[in-house]
Amino acid sequence: MSRKHSGRVLAAADLLVFTTAFICGLFIRYGREAWNVFLNFEYSQNVGVLFLYLILYLLIIFALKGMGGYKLGRSLPEQIIYVIRNQGILLMLIILFAFFAQRGVSFSRRFVAYTFLISIVLDLIVRSVLKNRIEQLIFRKADNSVHTVFTIDEHVVRELHGDELPEPHDTEGTAQTDAGNGFQDYRHVFAIGCKGIPASYGGFESFMDNLTKNKKNPRIMYHVARIAHDTQRFEYNDAVCFNIPVPDIGSAKAIIYDCSAILTSIKYCRRHPEIKNPVFFIMACRIGPFISFCKKKIHALGGKLYVNPDGHEWKRAKWNRFIKKYWKISERLMVKHADLLICDSRNIESYMQEKYRDYNPRTIFIPYGSDINASVLQDDDADFRRWLRFNRLSAGQYYLVVGRFVPENNFETVIREFMKSTTSRKLAIITTENSKYMEELQKKLRFESDCRIRFTGTVYNEELLKKIRENAFAYIHGHEVGGTNPSLLEALSSTKLNLLNKVRFNTEVGADAALYWDKAENSLRSLIEKAEDMSTEEIDAYGEKARRRIEKEYLWKETCESYEGAFAEEGEF
């Protein structure tokens, strides 16, 4: 059942709930006289109120649904908040009608209160039932047993019971009754270090989402750890996703999460000795001091430890000197103990080989992926037009910046140089919230006085973000820490003109398909003004180069095939 259809069922159920609450309120308030009160001409306003009640709520449904607020896929606390909000709006409208239009003559305040409270209780009960009956749909597998389906972040996933594996599917998503589905039939890959899939944000999260979605080798089984508050297991993209409950304890949370996920995976393999040669794929170098202990257990299973070292995390400005020291030590130990380092940047691979040559690390280069497909949204799409209107922007008349709001992404340089430029176009900044850094930049730059600077918040809708990129005049990329940056690949895929910070990670990706600036004074300002003078033909030529660059080096298809080759040790599976 689609989310659209589920929303209609929920709307119909809500209307039934409010009608029931209205009738119950009448009987509680007026007792045996309720029917007479309802039908008596003297109290005929009650009939009008009932219809008004339903009409008003129907209007509220349409309004909230348009704002993305009318959904079934919510946790209980979220449901309670939305129900009380809906009911609160309705209550205010009913009170206004009852006491202003009727002057309180024939409409009881207690009746309003009863109806309001009963509606909340019934609405929560109905939503709970629908969540179990509609959202948790029952599907039958090939052996005629059932699979429970629910949603996470509006993505449909299948619940897994115990240590159950996903049922094999072909490329069309159809269950294969003749395919092996025992533990011994797969190369098991335990992916640890991302926050989990389905992805809602983050580079490693999007990477794992695409890696599982584009899987071609049916003999690889991905197990993806997901940070959560429970131990639920479910299937998504034919991968096993397992929740790891971790307390909120600041920066150490990620370290505990990675270690817990590894130990949980090791226990899983021990329960199933038929799992042969598992691969433990760790993303980032957070747990170096603990990896020797984990590696011994992994090797005891006949497994291998693969690591994606990410970038230079110890260079990030947000860390104090003690944490930076920890990151350096952790990186060294991860490199020392890894059976294979999978680097998404040639520069990172070279750094690993040179910096840690005493360990003689085994490394391979597999780039991050992207695609060159245009957004499915049209130029007149309502969400895109709303985004433009809300931020007072026009298509093709803004420069774009996308990235986490942290110092190493050089927002200070970008904003300062843009303010010094003479362009009449706007600067749209899509970024996360960081009030401390924002206050720091406001004091330094006073950018609020420049009407061209527009902070637009975050955009997690992939198609909308792609549409925003496609309609930008140019993209400005200030990142200087890390390997291949996903945001840069997306920009080269969608934006014709790209102005990149000239560091080796960016020049490796952009090559001759972009223009470059450095942090020297007036460098970016001059490049912006050069871009303003470029002809349409010149900009189109850069756009074509960028697309060819992505098509040649960074397509998801090739990236996923390379990872599968590394995981499967080609020829064995």
Backbone torsions as a table, in degrees:
resi	resn	phi	psi	omega
1	MET	NA	132.5	-176.8
2	SER	-75.1	161.5	177.6
3	ARG	-64.9	-33.0	178.7
4	LYS	-63.9	-45.6	179.5
5	HIS	-65.5	-40.7	178.2
6	SER	-60.6	-38.0	178.4
7	GLY	-63.8	-37.1	178.2
8	ARG	-67.2	-41.7	177.7
9	VAL	-62.0	-42.1	179.2
10	LEU	-63.7	-40.3	179.0
11	ALA	-62.8	-44.7	179.3
12	ALA	-63.8	-40.8	178.9
13	ALA	-64.0	-40.6	179.0
14	ASP	-61.3	-44.1	179.9
15	LEU	-61.9	-40.1	176.8
16	LEU	-63.7	-40.9	178.3
17	VAL	-59.9	-44.7	-175.7
18	PHE	-71.3	-34.0	174.8
19	THR	-64.2	-45.1	178.4
20	THR	-61.4	-43.7	179.9
21	ALA	-63.0	-39.0	179.0
22	PHE	-61.5	-46.6	-179.3
23	ILE	-66.6	-42.9	177.8
24	CYS	-61.6	-39.9	178.3
25	GLY	-61.0	-39.5	177.8
26	LEU	-61.5	-47.7	-177.0
27	PHE	-67.5	-37.7	178.2
28	ILE	-66.5	-39.2	-176.8
29	ARG	-77.3	-43.9	-171.6
30	TYR	-108.5	-5.6	178.1
31	GLY	61.4	-133.2	-177.2
32	ARG	-65.7	-20.4	-178.3
33	GLU	-83.5	-0.8	-173.8
34	ALA	-56.6	-45.6	-177.5
35	TRP	-64.0	-42.4	178.3
36	ASN	-64.9	-40.5	178.8
37	VAL	-61.8	-38.6	-176.8
38	PHE	-69.8	-38.7	-174.3
39	LEU	-95.5	-20.9	-177.0
40	ASN	-60.8	136.0	-177.6
41	PHE	-57.7	-35.5	-177.8
42	GLU	-62.1	-29.3	-179.4
43	TYR	-109.3	26.9	-174.3
44	SER	-63.5	-15.9	177.4
45	GLN	-59.6	-25.9	-178.8
46	ASN	-61.7	-38.4	177.1
47	VAL	-62.7	-44.3	178.5
48	GLY	-62.6	-38.8	179.7
49	VAL	-64.6	-40.3	179.2
50	LEU	-59.2	-47.7	180.0
51	PHE	-66.9	-39.7	177.2
52	LEU	-61.6	-40.6	179.6
53	TYR	-54.7	-49.8	-177.2
54	LEU	-70.4	-40.8	-179.3
55	ILE	-64.7	-43.3	-179.9
56	LEU	-62.2	-43.0	-178.7
57	TYR	-68.7	-34.4	176.6
58	LEU	-60.7	-40.5	177.1
59	LEU	-65.3	-38.8	177.9
60	ILE	-63.0	-41.1	178.7
61	ILE	-57.1	-49.2	-178.5
62	PHE	-62.9	-40.3	-178.8
63	ALA	-65.4	-47.7	-177.7
64	LEU	-69.7	-35.2	178.6
65	LYS	-65.3	-37.4	177.4
66	GLY	-64.3	-28.2	178.4
67	MET	-91.4	7.4	178.6
68	GLY	77.4	17.4	-175.0
69	GLY	-99.9	-3.5	-174.4
70	TYR	-108.4	90.6	-175.6
71	LYS	-141.6	159.8	173.6
72	LEU	-90.6	-28.7	-171.7
73	GLY	-73.8	64.1	-178.5
74	ARG	-130.1	154.6	173.0
75	SER	-74.3	167.7	-178.7
76	LEU	-58.1	-47.7	178.3
77	PRO	-57.8	-39.9	178.3
78	GLU	-65.6	-41.4	178.6
79	GLN	-60.1	-44.7	-178.8
80	ILE	-60.1	-45.2	-179.6
81	ILE	-60.8	-45.1	-176.9
82	TYR	-71.2	-36.6	178.0
83	VAL	-64.8	-46.7	179.9
84	ILE	-63.2	-37.8	178.0
85	ARG	-63.6	-48.3	179.8
86	ASN	-59.5	-46.9	-177.7
87	GLN	-67.2	-36.1	179.4
88	GLY	-63.0	-42.4	177.0
89	ILE	-61.3	-46.0	-179.1
90	LEU	-63.1	-42.2	-179.4
91	LEU	-60.0	-43.9	179.8
92	MET	-60.6	-41.7	179.7
93	LEU	-66.7	-40.6	179.6
94	ILE	-65.9	-41.8	178.8
95	ILE	-61.5	-43.3	178.4
96	LEU	-59.9	-44.7	179.4
97	PHE	-64.0	-46.4	-173.7
98	ALA	-66.2	-42.8	-170.4
99	PHE	-100.1	-14.1	174.9
100	PHE	-100.0	-48.5	-179.8
101	ALA	-70.1	-40.8	-176.0
102	GLN	-102.5	-5.6	178.5
103	ARG	58.6	24.1	175.3
104	GLY	72.0	10.7	-174.9
105	VAL	-67.3	-50.8	-172.7
106	SER	-118.8	12.7	-175.6
107	PHE	-123.5	118.6	-172.3
108	SER	-84.4	135.2	175.9
109	ARG	-66.8	-34.7	176.6
110	ARG	-64.6	-36.8	177.2
111	PHE	-60.1	-43.6	178.6
112	VAL	-61.7	-44.9	-178.4
113	ALA	-64.4	-43.7	179.0
114	TYR	-59.7	-47.3	-178.5
115	THR	-60.4	-42.8	-179.2
116	PHE	-61.3	-49.7	-177.4
117	LEU	-67.5	-42.5	179.5
118	ILE	-63.8	-39.2	-179.8
119	SER	-61.2	-42.6	180.0
120	ILE	-61.3	-48.3	-178.1
121	VAL	-62.9	-48.6	-178.5
122	LEU	-64.7	-38.5	-178.7
123	ASP	-63.5	-42.7	178.6
124	LEU	-64.8	-39.8	178.8
125	ILE	-63.8	-46.8	-179.2
126	VAL	-62.3	-43.5	179.9
127	ARG	-64.1	-37.3	178.0
128	SER	-63.9	-43.8	178.7
129	VAL	-63.4	-45.8	-179.3
130	LEU	-64.9	-35.1	179.1
131	LYS	-61.3	-35.1	179.8
132	ASN	-83.8	-29.6	-174.2
133	ARG	-96.5	-28.3	-178.8
134	ILE	-104.2	-52.4	-176.0
135	GLU	-72.2	-37.9	175.7
136	GLN	-92.2	75.4	-177.7
137	LEU	-71.4	155.6	177.8
138	ILE	-107.7	120.6	176.5
139	PHE	-114.3	151.4	178.1
140	ARG	-103.4	133.0	179.0
141	LYS	-84.5	-176.0	-177.5
142	ALA	-62.3	-32.2	-179.0
143	ASP	-90.2	13.0	176.3
144	ASN	72.7	8.6	172.0
145	SER	-83.3	173.8	-172.9
146	VAL	-106.4	152.3	175.6
147	HIS	-124.2	127.0	178.3
148	THR	-89.2	134.0	-177.1
149	VAL	-117.7	136.4	176.2
150	PHE	-142.4	-173.4	-176.8
151	THR	-123.4	146.4	171.7
152	ILE	-130.9	121.0	-177.6
153	ASP	50.7	40.6	177.3
154	GLU	69.1	12.7	173.1
155	HIS	-103.0	136.1	179.6
156	VAL	-79.6	127.6	177.5
157	VAL	-130.8	158.7	179.7
158	ARG	-108.1	130.6	178.7
159	GLU	-69.3	139.6	175.5
160	LEU	-112.9	137.4	-176.9
161	HIS	-103.3	132.0	-179.5
162	GLY	60.2	-132.7	178.9
163	ASP	-99.0	21.7	-178.3
164	GLU	-55.1	142.9	175.1
165	LEU	-99.1	154.5	174.7
166	PRO	-61.1	149.4	176.8
167	GLU	-74.8	135.7	179.5
168	PRO	-59.3	139.5	177.2
169	HIS	-129.6	154.2	174.4
170	ASP	-87.3	-174.2	-176.1
171	THR	-67.0	-16.2	177.8
172	GLU	-92.7	-0.7	179.6
173	GLY	87.4	8.1	-179.2
174	THR	-86.6	137.5	-179.9
175	ALA	-63.0	138.5	179.3
176	GLN	-105.3	110.3	-176.8
177	THR	-75.3	-20.9	-176.7
178	ASP	-100.1	3.5	-178.5
179	ALA	-87.2	146.7	177.3
180	GLY	-68.7	141.0	177.0
181	ASN	-138.6	27.4	173.7
182	GLY	-88.2	162.5	-178.8
183	PHE	-60.3	-32.3	-176.8
184	GLN	-74.6	-10.2	-175.2
185	ASP	-85.1	-2.7	-171.7
186	TYR	-128.7	155.7	160.5
187	ARG	-89.7	114.2	-176.0
188	HIS	-88.8	124.5	179.4
189	VAL	-115.3	118.0	-179.9
190	PHE	-99.5	108.8	-176.3
191	ALA	-95.0	119.1	-172.5
192	ILE	-133.4	132.2	177.3
193	GLY	131.8	-25.4	173.2
194	CYS	-87.1	165.3	-179.1
195	LYS	-75.4	-11.6	176.2
196	GLY	122.0	167.7	175.0
197	ILE	-123.3	153.4	4.2
198	PRO	-60.8	144.7	-176.3
199	ALA	-83.2	135.7	172.3
200	SER	-117.0	-17.9	178.0
201	TYR	-168.9	168.3	173.3
202	GLY	92.9	144.9	-178.3
203	GLY	-67.7	-50.1	-179.0
204	PHE	-66.6	-33.2	178.7
205	GLU	-65.6	-47.2	177.7
206	SER	-64.1	-36.7	178.4
207	PHE	-60.6	-49.8	-178.9
208	MET	-67.4	-35.1	176.7
209	ASP	-59.4	-46.8	-179.5
210	ASN	-71.7	-36.2	-179.8
211	LEU	-62.7	-42.3	179.4
212	THR	-75.4	-37.1	-178.3
213	LYS	-66.5	-34.5	-176.2
214	ASN	-99.1	16.8	-178.1
215	LYS	-63.1	134.1	179.0
216	LYS	-112.8	-30.7	-177.7
217	ASN	-81.4	110.7	-176.8
218	PRO	-70.3	-10.1	-178.3
219	ARG	-95.9	8.9	173.2
220	ILE	-104.8	131.7	176.7
221	MET	-119.4	114.2	178.0
222	TYR	-85.5	136.8	171.7
223	HIS	-119.4	112.2	-173.1
224	VAL	-111.4	120.9	177.9
225	ALA	-71.6	147.0	179.9
226	ARG	-138.3	125.6	-179.3
227	ILE	-72.8	131.8	-172.9
228	ALA	-160.7	-165.3	178.1
229	HIS	-120.3	13.5	179.2
230	ASP	-145.1	-174.7	-178.1
231	THR	-117.3	29.4	-178.0
232	GLN	-65.1	149.3	175.6
233	ARG	-124.1	138.5	-179.8
234	PHE	-151.5	166.9	-179.7
235	GLU	-106.7	132.2	175.9
236	TYR	-146.2	130.6	-176.1
237	ASN	54.7	36.5	-178.8
238	ASP	62.2	21.2	176.6
239	ALA	-113.1	153.0	173.9
240	VAL	-85.8	123.2	175.7
241	CYS	-111.1	127.6	-177.4
242	PHE	-125.7	127.2	-177.9
243	ASN	-77.5	140.5	176.2
244	ILE	-120.1	112.1	179.5
245	PRO	-74.8	127.3	-178.2
246	VAL	-136.0	131.9	177.9
247	PRO	-70.1	152.2	177.9
248	ASP	-80.6	96.9	-176.9
249	ILE	-129.1	36.3	175.9
250	GLY	76.8	-145.1	-173.8
251	SER	-63.2	-28.5	-178.8
252	ALA	-71.5	-12.3	-178.7
253	LYS	-57.8	-42.0	-177.7
254	ALA	-66.8	-35.7	179.8
255	ILE	-67.7	-45.8	178.3
256	ILE	-62.4	-40.3	179.8
257	TYR	-60.1	-49.3	-179.0
258	ASP	-62.2	-46.1	-179.3
259	CYS	-64.2	-42.5	179.5
260	SER	-63.6	-40.2	-179.6
261	ALA	-65.4	-39.7	178.4
262	ILE	-65.0	-47.0	-178.4
263	LEU	-65.7	-38.2	176.1
264	THR	-61.6	-41.5	179.5
265	SER	-67.1	-38.5	178.0
266	ILE	-63.2	-43.8	178.2
267	LYS	-61.8	-38.3	178.6
268	TYR	-60.8	-45.0	179.8
269	CYS	-65.7	-37.4	179.4
270	ARG	-65.9	-32.9	177.9
271	ARG	-69.4	-19.2	-176.6
272	HIS	-130.1	79.1	-177.6
273	PRO	-61.9	-12.8	176.5
274	GLU	-72.8	-10.7	173.6
275	ILE	-74.3	115.6	-177.2
276	LYS	-108.4	138.0	173.5
277	ASN	50.7	53.2	178.7
278	PRO	-67.3	153.8	176.5
279	VAL	-109.1	127.5	174.2
280	PHE	-104.0	109.0	-174.7
281	PHE	-103.6	109.1	-175.9
282	ILE	-102.8	127.5	178.9
283	MET	-99.9	120.9	-178.5
284	ALA	84.3	165.9	-171.9
285	CYS	-112.7	49.7	-174.4
286	ARG	-80.9	-27.9	-165.6
287	ILE	-115.5	34.3	-179.4
288	GLY	-52.6	-45.8	-178.6
289	PRO	-63.1	-16.7	-176.6
290	PHE	-110.3	-2.9	-169.1
291	ILE	-75.3	-27.3	178.8
292	SER	-62.6	-43.4	178.1
293	PHE	-61.0	-45.1	-178.8
294	CYS	-67.8	-38.7	-176.8
295	LYS	-62.1	-40.4	179.8
296	LYS	-59.1	-41.3	179.6
297	LYS	-69.7	-37.2	179.3
298	ILE	-65.7	-45.2	179.8
299	HIS	-66.6	-31.5	177.3
300	ALA	-63.7	-24.2	177.3
301	LEU	-85.6	-6.2	-172.8
302	GLY	84.8	15.1	-175.5
303	GLY	-91.6	175.3	178.7
304	LYS	-125.0	150.5	178.4
305	LEU	-109.5	110.1	176.9
306	TYR	-107.6	142.3	-176.7
307	VAL	-133.2	132.4	165.5
308	ASN	-98.5	108.6	-172.6
309	PRO	-74.1	-3.7	-178.6
310	ASP	61.0	-136.4	-179.0
311	GLY	-114.4	-153.6	-179.0
312	HIS	-88.8	78.7	-177.6
313	GLU	-61.6	-32.0	-178.2
314	TRP	-69.5	-8.1	177.6
315	LYS	-89.0	-8.9	-175.2
316	ARG	-65.8	134.2	-175.5
317	ALA	-67.6	-22.0	-175.9
318	LYS	-70.6	-17.9	-177.6
319	TRP	-88.8	141.4	172.5
320	ASN	-77.9	175.1	-172.1
321	ARG	-66.5	-27.9	179.3
322	PHE	-71.6	-42.0	178.7
323	ILE	-69.2	-37.3	176.1
324	LYS	-60.9	-39.4	177.9
325	LYS	-64.4	-40.9	177.9
326	TYR	-60.1	-45.3	-178.7
327	TRP	-60.5	-40.3	179.4
328	LYS	-63.9	-45.8	178.7
329	ILE	-63.3	-43.5	-178.5
330	SER	-63.1	-42.7	177.8
331	GLU	-59.4	-45.9	-179.3
332	ARG	-59.4	-43.8	-177.9
333	LEU	-71.0	-35.4	176.9
334	MET	-64.5	-42.2	178.4
335	VAL	-64.7	-41.7	-178.7
336	LYS	-59.9	-40.0	-172.0
337	HIS	-98.6	-9.3	-178.1
338	ALA	-70.2	138.5	172.8
339	ASP	-77.8	-25.6	178.1
340	LEU	-155.5	133.8	173.1
341	LEU	-103.4	121.3	177.3
342	ILE	-104.1	107.6	-174.4
343	CYS	-100.5	134.6	179.4
344	ASP	-94.1	10.4	176.1
345	SER	-142.3	136.4	177.8
346	ARG	-64.9	-32.7	178.3
347	ASN	-67.3	-37.8	176.4
348	ILE	-66.5	-40.0	178.1
349	GLU	-62.0	-43.0	179.0
350	SER	-63.9	-41.4	178.4
351	TYR	-60.3	-45.1	-179.3
352	MET	-62.5	-40.6	-179.0
353	GLN	-68.1	-38.5	-176.9
354	GLU	-80.9	-47.6	-175.9
355	LYS	-65.3	-38.2	-173.7
356	TYR	-118.2	37.9	-177.6
357	ARG	-63.4	-24.6	177.8
358	ASP	-63.0	-25.4	179.4
359	TYR	-89.9	-8.6	-178.4
360	ASN	48.2	56.9	-175.0
361	PRO	-67.0	143.2	174.1
362	ARG	-88.4	121.0	-175.5
363	THR	-130.5	152.5	168.8
364	ILE	-139.2	155.8	177.9
365	PHE	-105.8	121.8	171.3
366	ILE	-133.8	115.1	-175.0
367	PRO	-72.1	159.8	169.4
368	TYR	-65.8	157.4	-175.7
369	GLY	-106.7	166.6	174.9
370	SER	-156.4	-176.5	175.1
371	ASP	-140.5	165.2	-178.0
372	ILE	-114.3	16.6	178.5
373	ASN	-75.1	140.2	177.9
374	ALA	-72.7	159.2	176.9
375	SER	-61.4	144.9	177.8
376	VAL	-75.3	-12.2	-179.4
377	LEU	-78.7	142.6	175.8
378	GLN	-85.9	166.0	-179.7
379	ASP	-62.2	-27.0	-179.4
380	ASP	-97.9	15.7	179.7
381	ASP	-57.3	139.0	-175.0
382	ALA	-62.4	-42.5	-178.9
383	ASP	-65.3	-41.7	179.6
384	PHE	-67.0	-45.4	179.5
385	ARG	-62.9	-36.6	178.7
386	ARG	-65.0	-41.8	178.6
387	TRP	-61.9	-44.8	177.5
388	LEU	-61.0	-47.7	-176.5
389	ARG	-64.2	-43.6	-177.6
390	PHE	-63.2	-36.1	-177.8
391	ASN	-97.9	8.8	177.4
392	ARG	53.1	53.6	179.8
393	LEU	-122.8	161.4	175.9
394	SER	-125.7	143.6	-179.5
395	ALA	-57.3	132.4	178.5
396	GLY	79.3	0.9	-174.9
397	GLN	-119.6	29.8	177.3
398	TYR	-145.1	145.5	167.2
399	TYR	-86.6	151.0	-173.7
400	LEU	-125.9	138.7	172.3
401	VAL	-128.2	132.3	178.4
402	VAL	-132.4	127.7	177.4
403	GLY	162.5	167.8	177.7
404	ARG	-64.0	142.5	-176.1
405	PHE	-83.8	76.7	-178.6
406	VAL	-133.5	154.2	-174.2
407	PRO	-57.0	-38.2	-175.2
408	GLU	-69.0	-6.6	173.5
409	ASN	-93.5	5.1	168.6
410	ASN	60.1	40.4	175.9
411	PHE	-62.7	-35.5	-179.8
412	GLU	-59.9	-48.2	179.6
413	THR	-63.7	-44.5	-178.1
414	VAL	-61.4	-48.8	-177.8
415	ILE	-67.2	-44.5	-178.9
416	ARG	-60.6	-46.4	-178.0
417	GLU	-69.3	-35.7	178.1
418	PHE	-65.6	-40.9	179.5
419	MET	-63.7	-29.4	179.4
420	LYS	-80.0	-16.5	-178.0
421	SER	-75.7	165.9	-178.0
422	THR	-101.2	6.7	-178.0
423	THR	-64.5	146.4	176.2
424	SER	-93.5	-6.6	178.5
425	ARG	-73.4	163.3	-178.4
426	LYS	-92.9	164.8	173.3
427	LEU	-115.5	107.9	179.7
428	ALA	-94.0	122.2	-176.5
429	ILE	-114.5	109.4	177.3
430	ILE	-97.5	112.0	-173.2
431	THR	-155.6	170.1	178.6
432	THR	-81.9	171.3	-178.6
433	GLU	-87.7	134.7	175.5
434	ASN	-152.0	86.0	-171.6
435	SER	-62.2	-36.4	-179.3
436	LYS	-64.1	-47.4	179.6
437	TYR	-67.4	-36.3	177.9
438	MET	-61.3	-46.6	179.0
439	GLU	-61.5	-38.9	179.3
440	GLU	-62.5	-44.5	-179.8
441	LEU	-70.3	-35.3	177.8
442	GLN	-61.5	-41.2	179.1
443	LYS	-67.2	-38.5	-177.2
444	LYS	-76.2	-43.2	-169.1
445	LEU	-106.6	-24.6	-174.9
446	ARG	49.9	47.3	-175.4
447	PHE	-69.8	-15.6	179.4
448	GLU	-64.7	-17.0	178.3
449	SER	-80.9	-10.7	179.7
450	ASP	-102.5	111.5	-175.5
451	CYS	-68.6	-8.2	179.9
452	ARG	-80.8	-19.1	-176.1
453	ILE	-85.8	119.5	-177.0
454	ARG	-127.7	109.4	171.1
455	PHE	-85.0	119.9	-171.9
456	THR	-106.6	2.2	-177.2
457	GLY	81.1	-159.5	-178.1
458	THR	-100.2	156.2	174.6
459	VAL	-135.5	107.0	-178.2
460	TYR	-100.4	-4.1	174.3
461	ASN	-77.5	111.3	-173.0
462	GLU	-58.8	-44.5	-177.3
463	GLU	-68.4	-37.8	177.4
464	LEU	-65.9	-43.5	179.3
465	LEU	-62.5	-39.8	178.0
466	LYS	-63.4	-39.3	178.3
467	LYS	-64.9	-39.4	177.8
468	ILE	-63.3	-41.5	177.9
469	ARG	-62.8	-43.9	-177.3
470	GLU	-61.8	-29.7	-176.1
471	ASN	-98.6	5.0	175.8
472	ALA	-77.0	144.7	174.5
473	PHE	-67.7	-41.4	178.1
474	ALA	-157.3	156.6	177.4
475	TYR	-111.0	134.5	178.5
476	ILE	-111.2	123.0	-175.9
477	HIS	-116.5	115.2	-176.2
478	GLY	-106.1	0.9	-175.9
479	HIS	-60.7	140.8	178.7
480	GLU	-135.5	-1.6	-179.1
481	VAL	-119.2	135.2	175.3
482	GLY	112.8	-178.3	179.9
483	GLY	-92.5	-131.5	179.6
484	THR	-70.7	119.1	-176.5
485	ASN	-89.7	124.4	-178.6
486	PRO	-57.5	-37.4	-178.6
487	SER	-63.0	-34.8	178.7
488	LEU	-68.0	-43.4	178.4
489	LEU	-61.2	-42.1	179.1
490	GLU	-63.7	-36.7	178.7
491	ALA	-66.5	-45.9	179.4
492	LEU	-63.5	-28.8	179.3
493	SER	-74.7	-29.4	-167.5
494	SER	-120.9	-25.3	-175.8
495	THR	-109.2	133.1	-174.8
496	LYS	-70.3	-42.0	-174.3
497	LEU	-113.9	122.2	-175.9
498	ASN	-126.0	126.9	-179.2
499	LEU	-110.5	110.1	-168.7
500	LEU	-113.1	143.2	171.6
501	ASN	-63.1	128.6	-172.0
502	LYS	-82.6	77.1	170.0
503	VAL	-120.0	160.5	-168.9
504	ARG	-63.5	-29.7	178.6
505	PHE	-65.4	-37.3	-177.7
506	ASN	-79.4	-39.4	179.7
507	THR	-68.7	-29.9	176.3
508	GLU	-61.2	-41.0	-177.9
509	VAL	-81.2	-47.1	-173.3
510	GLY	-75.6	-33.4	-177.9
511	ALA	49.0	-128.8	-178.1
512	ASP	-94.3	14.2	-177.6
513	ALA	-95.6	8.0	-177.9
514	ALA	-145.6	169.4	173.5
515	LEU	-106.5	153.3	-171.9
516	TYR	-127.2	149.1	176.0
517	TRP	-136.4	163.3	173.5
518	ASP	-126.2	-176.4	-173.5
519	LYS	-85.6	5.7	176.2
520	ALA	-65.9	149.1	-178.4
521	GLU	-59.0	133.5	176.7
522	ASN	75.1	0.2	179.5
523	SER	-65.3	-52.9	-180.0
524	LEU	-70.0	-37.8	177.9
525	ARG	-56.9	-45.6	-179.7
526	SER	-64.2	-37.6	-179.0
527	LEU	-68.9	-37.5	177.2
528	ILE	-62.3	-43.4	-179.1
529	GLU	-71.1	-29.4	173.2
530	LYS	-66.2	-41.5	179.2
531	ALA	-62.2	-38.1	179.8
532	GLU	-62.4	-28.4	-177.7
533	ASP	-91.5	-3.7	-177.8
534	MET	-74.6	145.5	178.4
535	SER	-79.2	163.9	177.3
536	THR	-59.8	-37.7	-179.4
537	GLU	-65.1	-39.8	179.0
538	GLU	-65.3	-42.8	-179.8
539	ILE	-65.2	-42.2	178.2
540	ASP	-61.3	-36.9	-179.9
541	ALA	-64.7	-41.3	176.5
542	TYR	-65.0	-38.4	178.4
543	GLY	-62.0	-39.4	179.3
544	GLU	-69.3	-39.2	176.4
545	LYS	-61.1	-42.1	-178.7
546	ALA	-63.4	-43.6	179.7
547	ARG	-63.8	-42.2	178.7
548	ARG	-64.8	-35.3	178.5
549	ARG	-62.5	-45.5	178.5
550	ILE	-65.8	-43.4	-177.5
551	GLU	-63.8	-32.7	-177.3
552	LYS	-80.9	-38.2	-168.7
553	GLU	-118.1	-23.6	-163.4
554	TYR	-131.1	27.7	178.1
555	LEU	-78.2	143.5	-179.2
556	TRP	-58.4	-35.9	-176.8
557	LYS	-56.5	-49.9	-179.2
558	GLU	-69.8	-37.8	179.4
559	THR	-60.8	-46.9	-178.1
560	CYS	-67.5	-38.6	177.5
561	GLU	-63.1	-38.6	179.8
562	SER	-66.6	-41.9	177.9
563	TYR	-64.5	-42.1	179.8
564	GLU	-63.7	-36.5	176.7
565	GLY	-64.2	-40.4	179.5
566	ALA	-68.4	-40.9	-178.0
567	PHE	-71.2	-38.6	-174.5
568	ALA	-86.3	-8.7	-175.4
569	GLU	49.7	72.2	-168.5
570	GLU	-35.2	136.2	-178.7
571	GLY	101.9	-23.9	179.4
572	GLU	-89.0	-33.6	179.2
573	PHE	-124.7	NA	NA
